[in-house]
Amino acid sequence: MKKTFPILALLACLISASLHAQSPKVLVVTAHPDDETGFSVTMFKITHELKGIVDMAVMTDGGGGFADSQLGAMYYNLDLTDSVVARTHLPMLRKQEILNAGKIMGVRNIYFMEQPDDWYTLDVKPYISGKNWDIAYVERRMDRLLADRDYDFIITMLPHAGQHGHHKTSVLMALRAVQRFKGPNKPIIIAGSPMSATSKPTEFTQLEGYPETRINPNTPTVTLNRAFRFKENDKVSYKIVADWVIGEYKSQGAIQENGIHKTDLEVYRYYDINDPKGLAKVQKLFDALAKSGFAAPGH
């Protein structure tokens, strides 16, 4: 009798390699628990529909997020509107919130960088200079993550001038980690931002003074539509997933009240530090996302 095991083993390896090629590994880099809500449907679809891997790196401890916590204070039975109480309890509360949200999105692991969430400012300098954050520590951890985890893509927020200084610094941490990366498979890094169907895209070329944030001017944006409706009588959309995620952040009232629920599109831009050839991989990923699960009309 002929031995079929080697053939079966070869087929299994080929099938495994094919599945792996369709299963991206992604690192989402943000400043605070809840920043990922702008990418939540992309994250959900990658893990649940493409069977990919999504990890997160979160820069701050979240202790400063108490400005809109009036209802959260009642929910947690803690006076979270008091800064001392909030800074004592919010870091643990917000870790639990993002762990709950991560479970919904299918996140594999969350790496907490534990930098102080001190106050709201647009200024990047106190953080990127190492004055307020331990930048050397964050760099070491980011370098280790990229070296050990073999990511295909990294997603950051769009670091426009009106962004929180923490947000912009988290983007710089990701971009500079990619620039330092010496491995054979450099991850592709893209900037995501939420948008409603009726609004204009945020104008952005680069963050002044930080050329690594420059967006490649010759590459189009790619978009994930979370608002198209499916199932019976067009009652359901992927915005429900975004609501599940937002709902975990009981301490953060403003994200429920502001435009996150109104987000129809997740728009992604291609940083100029990437190899231009990598754009095809980004387009292939978002084509796969558009066709996966409940596909939008035309896919």
N, C-alpha and C positions, 0 to 999 in steps of 0.2 A: 504494500500500500504506500502511495506517495505521501511524503510528509508535507502537510499544508501549513504547519505552524509558522515557518519563516515568511510565507506570503501573507498570512493573516496579520502577523506582527508588522510587516511593512505597510499593509493597508491601514492598520490602526495608527501607525506613526504619521502616515499621510493625512488621515482624517484629523488627527490631533493637531498637526501643523496647520491645516486649513482652518480649523476652528480658532486656533490661536491668532491667525492672521486677521480674523474677523472680530477679535475680542481685544479691544484696545486697553492699554494701561494708562490711566490718567491721574495726575496730581492737581488738585485744586488748591491754590494758595490765596488765603484771605487774611484780613486783619482781625476780625471779630467773629464770634459765633453769630450767625444769621446773615453774614455777607454773602454766603453761597446761595441765598434764595434767588438771586438773579440768574443762576445757572441750574436751578433745581431740576427742571425737566430734562435737560441734557444729561445730567448726572443719573437720573432715574432711568432714562432710556438706554444709556450705555450699560448700566449694570443689569437691568431686568430684561432688555430686549436683545442687546448685542452680547450679553454675558461677559462684559468686560469688567475691569477692575477700576474703582475710583477710590483714591485716598485723599485726605485733606491735610494741609499744614496751616495751622491757625496761629497767628503771631501773638495776639494779646490774651490776657487772662479775662477780658470782658468786664472787669470790675467797674468801669466808668459808665456803663450803659444804664443809668438810672433816671434819665431825664423824663421818660414817658412811661414810668413803671407804676402809675397809680393803681391800675387794675391788677397788675401783677403783685403789688403789695398785698392786696386783699386775697388773691389766690394763694400766695405763699405764707400769708399771715406774718409778714415781716414788713417793717417800715422801709421799703426799698427806695422811697423818695428822699430819705436821709442819706447823705453821702457816706457817712461813717458806717452805717448799717449795710448800705449797698456794697461798699468796697470790702466789707467783711464776708458777706454771703454770696454776692453775685458771681464771683469766679466759679464756685462749685455749682450754683444753680444753672449758670449758662453752659457749663460743661455738660450737665445732664440734658439740657435742652438740645444742644447740638448732637449729642449721642442719640437722642430720640429721633431727631430730624435725620441724622445719618442713617439710621436703621431703615427709615422710609425710603431714602434715596439709594439704599444698597451699598453705602460706603463701607469699605473693608476696614480702614483704620484712620484715626485722626491723630495727628502729631501736634501736640500743644507746645508752642514755643515760650509761653508764660511771660511775655514781655508786658510791662505795665500799661494798662489802658487808662492813661492819666487824665487827659482832658481833650475837649474838641478844639482842633486847630487845623488850618490848611497847610501849615508849615511842615515841610519834610525834614528840615535841617536838624532839629533836636534829636531825631530818631536815627536818621541815616548816618549822622556824625558819630553815633555811639554815646552821646550825652545821656539820653533818656532810655535807650535800649541797649542791651548787650549784643551789639551787631556781630562781634566775633563769634559768640556762641551760636547765634542764628545761622551764620554762614557755615560753621562746622556741621551743624545738624542738616542743613539743606544739602551740603555737599555729600554727606553720607547717604541721605535719602536718594539722591539722584544716582549715586554710585551703586547702591544696593538694590534698588527697586526697578530699574530698567523701564522707566516710563516712556511711552510713545508721545504723549502730549502733556503740556502743563497749561492750565487755565488760570488767568488772573483777572482782576477787575480792570476796567479801563481807567488809567491814571490821569484823568483830565484835571485841569486846574482847580475845579470846584470840589474835588474829592477831599475827604478827611486826610490829614497828614499820615495817619496810620495806614489808610488804604494805599496811598501812594508809596509808602515805604515797603509795604508787603509786596507790591509789584516789583519794586527795585530789588528786593531780596530774591525773588524768583528769577528775574532777568539776569542778574549778576551770577546766580548759581548756574544758569545755563551757559553763560559766557565762560565760566571757569571749568565747566565740564570737559573732561579729556577722554571720555570713553568712546567706543566705536559708534554707538548709536545715540547721538545727541537728540534729546527730546525737542519737539516742536512746541513753541510757546505762543499762545494766542490770548487776546484780551476780549473778555465778554462784557456785554452791557445789556440791560433790559430795555425794552422799548414798547410803547403802545402802537397799534396799527395806524393811529391818526397823528402821531408825532413825527418830527423830523429826527434823523440820526444825530447824535452828538458830534459836533465838529471837533476833530482831534487829529493832530499831526504828531506831536510829541510833547512831553512835559518839559517846559523850559528849563534849561540847565542840566537835563538828564538825557543825553542823546540815545542811550540804550532803549528808551521808551518809544523811539520813533516807529511809526507804523509804515510798512512798505507801501509807497504810494501807487505802485503798479499792480497791486493785488486786490481783488474784490472782497467785500465782506461775505461771510457765510451766515446763514440764518436758520434757526430752528423755530418753527411756528407752533406755539403751544396752545393757540386759541381755536384751531379748526375743530369743528364738531363732528362727532361720530355716534354710532349706535342709534337706538330707537329715537326717531323724530329729532335727530341732531341735538340731543339734550346734554351730551357729555363732551368734555374736552380735557386735554392734559393740564389745563389750569387747575383742575381738581387736585392733581398731584402737588402743584405749587401751594395750594391752600392747606393740604395736609402738612407740608413742611413748615409753612408759616405758623400754623396753629400750635406747633410745639414750643414756640418762643413766647411763653406766657409773660415773661418779664419785660418784653419789648413791645409796648403798645403801638408805637408809630408804624412798624412795618405792616401791621394789619390794616391800619387806617390810611396809609399813603398809597402810592401807585403800584406796589408789588402785585396785588391781585389784578390790577388793570394791565399788567404786562401781557402782551400778545406775542412778542417776538423776543428771542434771545439772539443777539447780534454779536458775531465774533470777527475780530480783525487780526491781521497777520503782522507780527513784529518784524521789523527790518533786520534784526540780528539773526533771524532764521535763514537757512539756505533757501533760495527761491524755489528750488525743486520740491521742497516740502509742502508747498501749497496744494499740490495734487493729493497728498495724503489727507490734508484737512478736508478738502472737498469730498474725497471718497468717504471719510467718516460721516460727514453731515448728509451725504446722499444716502448712506446706509441708515442713518437715524430717521431720515424722512420716509424711508420705505419700510421701516421696522414697526412692529406693533400695529397700531391703528394708523395706517398710512393716510396722509393728506391726499385730497383729490389730485389726480395727475401723476401719482406715484404707484 
